[in-house]
Amino acid sequence: MKAVVLAAGRGSRLKSKTPKVLHRVFDKPILSWVLDSLAEVELEEIIVVCGYRADMVQSFLHAYPVTTVIQEEQLGTGHALMMCREALADYEGTVLVINGDSPLIKSETINDLVNFHNDNILDMTMLTCDLERPEGYGRIIRKDGSIMAIKEEKDCSEAEKKIIEINAGVYCLEWNTVKPGLEKLSSNNAQEEYYLTDLAAWAYSQALSCSGCQLRNPYEVMGVNTREDLALVWKLMNEANLQELMINGITVVDPSNTMISPDADIGKDTVIYPGTYIQRRVVIGENCQIGPGVTIFGPAEIGANSTVIQSLISRSSIGTDCNIGPFAHVRGGCDISTNVKIGSFVEVKNSFIGEKSAASHLSYIGDAKIKSNVNIGAGTVVANYDHRTGEKHQTTIKSNSSTGANSVLVAPVTLGENATVAAGSVITDDVPDGNVAIARPKQENKPSKKTFVQNQ
């Protein structure tokens, strides 16, 4: 079986220069969610039909093992499939056709459709579902139980508009049998487009076997055509994922105020507090406390028994038994070991922090390698950036060392084991093992002017 993904549309109602299928849900393009579902279906090839801003779509697709076909003029879904004839010239199997703007579609649903198609030895099978309010959808027209046509709403009679069985826009086609019908498609309709749905009427006229496979959840095939649709897809995807997390032993204190990507993997007995937002691939261990007010951008990992409060974490790894926050910022490239404390208003970037080390208050740590049992005093700044050259330099702090409050480490610099930096020091040279570094003006105590006058 091969798949054709229809991804050529502009999405004019989105009012955007970005192609419809590249609008994002949990920071993944809509098209990516569709392709991820197809990855769990046994397919020989995936063909993606690109149209509006095809260069942008093709650039995104470089990360996927797919074939792209260009639809220069967007003249309808039938016309899009016509553009695949050359790519499918010598093909004799089944073609799965799916919309690229339906990010909620599940691989299980696609596999159910394929199995129904194969088990019943059909020429054409489509997903259908019943909607209480079918406005805007193509209606399934039946005769004696058989599907004889699909009509777009704009072309339906008043009687046909009352039909509640609608076309969900996913098809299985026996290519050798059905492809002659593409030549018979006409643009004589309200939209002046070539409808893929017209293949149903052609198949009926040719006495081909055409049937529908009922879809349980109509939201799965919801297309994104407006910003309202996009917001609803976010909401539905989030609700489904939170429900699954709770079923699997994770506490979500306030689902209405929590957003977690389906790409996240969270361990049992972890508690997610309100205001938590987790995006992309994030792995969180068991028995963690996340939130309130936490944002995590993956890829990221947080080990078991860790607590994160009112903080931002992105593209970093945090070990077990750690405490992060409140108001900490763990930026890209951080590797934080076990039993580490990153406290209030501490920012860490592209650094390693070893076991049992702590930066508890008001510090910046950038491009540093901090080993075990190190204490970073309040107000410590690692000055890693040379503004003259644009280079960033590394700072190394070896085990059992400490920096005093309000100290500055000017990289590149190394503090040896058991070294101490006195409060208020600016360190520009390496500090040997066991030494205390003091780099500040000598204190002078002078009488104030008021005291001097009184003494006179």
N, C-alpha and C positions, 0 to 999 in steps of 0.2 A: 504494500500500500504506500502511496505517496500522498502528501498533503499540500494543498494550495491555501495560503493565508492571504486574505484580501486586505491589503494595508495601503491602498493608494489614495484614500480620501483625504480631503483637506480638513473637514470639520468646520465649515464656515461659521456655524453658530457658536463655536468656541471663541471666535474673534481673536485669532492668534496667528502669528507667523510660524509657529511650530506645528508640524504635521500632527494630526489627531493622535496617531498611534504612539507618538513620542511624549505625549503628556504623561505626567508621572503620578503613580500611586505608591506611597511609601518609598519614594525616591527611585522607583523602577519604572521605566516606560511601560505603558499599557501593553505594547507589543511583547515586551519581555515576559509578562505574566502568561500570555497566550503561548509563547514558545516554551516556557517552562512546563506548562501542562502537556504540550505535545511531546516533550522529551520523555514522558512516561508512557507514550504510545509507540507501539512497534511500527516504525516507518522506515521506508527505504530512502526517502528524500523529502525535504521540505522546500517548497517553492514559495517565495514571498513576492507578491505583486506590489510594486512601489509606484507612486504617481506624484502627488504633490510633494515638492521638496525632496525628490527621490535621492538626491545626494546626501541629505541629512539621514534619511532612513538607512541607506546603504552603508554609510559610515558607522552607524550604530550596529548594523548587522555583521560587521567584520568579526565580531566576537562569537558569532554563531555559525555552525556548519550548515548554511542554507544556500540555496540558489535564488538569485533575484531576477525578476522580470519587470520591465518598465511598461507602464500604461501611460503613454504620453498624454492622451486626452481621457479624462475620467467620464466615460459614457455609460456607467452602470456596472453592476456586479457581473452580468452576463458578458459584457465587453471585457471585463478584467480577466475572466476565465478564458476568453478567446485569445488573450495575449499569451497564454501558457501553452498554446497548441504546439509550438515549435519545441518547447522544453519537454513536452509529453509525446513527441512525434512517434516514437517507437514503443511506447508504453502500452501494455495490455491489461493492467491490473485495476485495482480500486483506487479512486481518487477521493480523498477527504477534503472537503472545502469548508473553511472556517473563517469567520470574521476576525480581523486583527485588532478590533476595538472592544473586545469582550473579555476583560481581564479576570472575570469571576468564573470563567469556564473551568471545570475540573477534569482532570485526566480520567477519573472514573466515569464521568458522563460520556466522554468521547469514546472510551472503550466499550461502554454499554451500547452506544449507537453502532459501532463497528460490529460487535457480536450479533446484535439484532439483524443487521444487514446480511451478515454471512450466514447466520443460522437459518434465515428465511429465504436465502438464495434470491435476493432482490437486485433489480437493475438500478433503482434509485431509492434512497432512504433519506428522510429528513427528520431532524428533531422538531417536535411540535409540543405545545403546551396550552393549557386552558387558562385564560385570564378573565376575571370578572369585568375588567375594564380594558378591552383590547384595542382601544383607540391608538392609532399610529402604527399598528402592525399589519403585516400581510395576513389574510385569512385563508385557512385551509378549506377548500371547496371539495366536498365529497359527493359521490354518487354510489348508492348501495354499499357504503362503507369504504369504497376505494377512493383514493385521492385522484381527482380529475383536474385540479388546478390549484394554484396559489395566486391570490389577487392582492395587489397592493391596495391599501385603504383608499387612495385617491381614485382608484379605478373600480371600486366596489359599488354595487347597487345598495339601496337602503336596506334591503333584506339581507344582503351578504354582510353588511356592517354589523349585523346582530350576531354573527357567528363569533363564538368565544375561543375556538381553537385557532391558534396563531402559529405562523412559521417562525422558528427560532433561529434560522439562518445558518445551520450546520448540516452538511449533506455528505452522504456516501454515494458515489457514482461509479458504476462499471464503465470505465472510460471508453472502451471500444464500442459499447452499445449506445452510450449517451452522447458522445462527442458529435455525431451527425446532427443532433438537435441544436447545437450552437449555430449552425448555418441557417436555421429556421427562425432564430430570434429576430424580433422586430422592435423598433423604437417607437412604434405607433401607440403611445400611451401618454398620460398626463405629464410625465417627467421627460419624455422624449429620450429615454434611456433603454439600454438593452438589459432586461431583467433576467437574472439567473433563475428566478422563480418561475419564469415562463416555460422552463424545461419540464415542469410537472405536467402542464397541459399537453405539451408535445409528446411526452412519454405515454400519457393516457391515450392519445390519438394513435400511437403506434402499438398499443396493446402490450406495453412493457410493464413489468411488475414494479409498482411504485407504492411505498407505504411510509407511515410515520411512526417514529419511536417517541413515546411520551416522556417528556422531561418533568421531573418532580419539582425542581426549584427554578421558576422562571427567571429569577435574578441572575442565574449563571450566564445567561446569554444576553444580558443587558448591554447594549452598546453605549459608548460614551459619545454623545453628540453636543452636549451643553456643559457649562460649568456646573450646573445643578446636578447633572448626571455624574460628573466627576466627583463631586462632594459625596453623593449617595454611594458611589462605589467604594470610596474610602471608608465610609461609615459601615457598609455591609461587610467589607473584608475584615475590618477591625472587630466588629461584633462577633463574626464567626470565629476569628482567631482567639479572642478572649474567652469565648465559650469553651473552645477546645482546651485552652490552658487550664481553666477551672476544673473541667472534667478530669484532667490529668494531674490534679493535686497541687495547683498553684493558686494562691489567694490573690484575687484582684479586688481591692477594697471598694473601689468606685469605678465600675466599667464605663460609666458615662463620661468620666474625666481621665481616661487612660487610653493611649494608642500604642499598639504593639504590632509590628510587622509580622506576617506569617513566616518570614525568614528567620525569626528569632527562635532559639531553643532554650527553654527555661526549666530548671530542675525542680523537683518536688519540694513542697514546704517553703518555697520562696514566697515572700509577700510583696506585692506590688502596690504601692500607695498612690493616692491621687496625684495628678499632674505629671505622671511619667509618660515619656514619649520615647519609643525605641524603634529605630529605623535601620534597615538593611540587616545583614547577617550578624547577629549578636548571640553569644552563648553565655548563659548565666547558670551557675551551679546551684546545688540544693541549699535550702535553708538560708537564703540571702534576704536582705531587707533593701528594697529598691524604692526610693522616694521618701517623702513627697518631693515634687519639683525636680525630677531628674530627666535629663535628655541624654540618650546614648546613640551615637552614630557608628554603625559597624563599617568594616568588620571589627569586632571587639569581643573580648572574653572577660568574664568576671568569675573568679573561683568561688567555691562553696563557702558558706558562713561569712560572707562579706556584707558590709553595709555601705550604701551610697545614699547620701542625703543632699538635696538641693544643689546638684552639681551637673557639669557637662563633661561627658567622656566621648572621645572620638578616636577610632582606629588605633586602639591600644589594648594591652593585655594586663589584667589585674589578677593577682593570685588569690589564694584562699585566706580567710580570716583577716581581711583588710578593712580599714575604715576610711572612707572617702567623703570629704565635705564636713560641714556645709559650705557651699559656695566655692568649691574647688573646680579647676579646669584642667582635665587631663587630655592633652592634645595628641595629635598623631605621632605614632612611632614610640610610644612609651611601653616599657616592659617593667611592670611593678611586681615584685616578688611577694612572698607570703608574709602575713602579719605586719603590714606596712600601714602607716598613718599618713594620709595626705589631708591636711585640715583646712581651716577657714581661710579663704582668699589666697590659696596656693595654686600657682599655675606650673604645670610640668609639661615639657615638650621634648620629644625625641630623646628620652633618657631612660637609663636602667636604674632602678632603685632596689637595693638588696633587702634581704630578710631582716625584719625587726627594725628597720630604719624609719625615721619619722621626720616630716616637715609639717609642723602643726599650725603655723600661722604666717600669713602675709609674706610669702616668698615666691620667687621665680627661679625655676630650675630648667635650664635649656641646654641640650647637647651635653649631658653629663652622665658619668658612670659612677654611681654611688653604691658602695658595697654594704655589707651587713652591719647592723647595729650602729648606724650613723644618725646623729641628731642635727637637724638643720634648724638653727635658731630663728626666732621671729624676725622678719624683715630681711632675711638673707637674699641676695640677688646674685645669680650666676650671670656675669656679663659675657655672653657667648658671641656677640656680633661685633665685627669690626666694620664700622660704617664707611671707612675709607676704601677698603678692598671689597666689601660685600661678602666676605668670608665669615663662616661660623666655626668656632674652635671648641674643642672638647675640654671639659673639666673632669678630673678623676678625684674622688674622695674615697680613701681606703677605709677598711673596717675600724669600728670603734672610735671614730673621729667625731668632732663636733664643730659647728660654727656658732659664734656668738651673735646676739641680736644686732641687726642693722649692719651686717658685714657684707662686703662685696668681693666676689672671686672673679678676677679678670682672666678669662681664658686666653690661651691654654695654660692650665695650671694644675698641679697635683698636690693633694694633701695626703701625707703618709698615714700609716696606721697609728692609732692613738694620738693623732695630732689634734690641736685645739687652735681655733681662731678666736682671738679676743673680740669682744663686742665693739662695733664701730670701726673695724679694720678694713682696709682696702688691700687685698692680697694680689700681688702681681707676680710673685716668684713662688716656686715649689716650697712646700713645708715638709721637712724630713720627718720620719717616724718619731713619735713621742715628743715632738717639739710644740711649743706654744708660739704662735705668730701674733705679734702686735704691730700694727701699721696704722698709727694715728698720731696726731700732734700731742706733745706732752701737755698735760693739764696744768693750767696756771690759775691760781686763786688771787684775785686783786680786790681791794676794798672798793665798794661802790662809791660814787660821787657823794651821795647823801651821808655815808658813814665818814668820809674824809672831812666834810664840812663840820660835822658834829665834833670831831676830834680837835679841830682848830679852835 
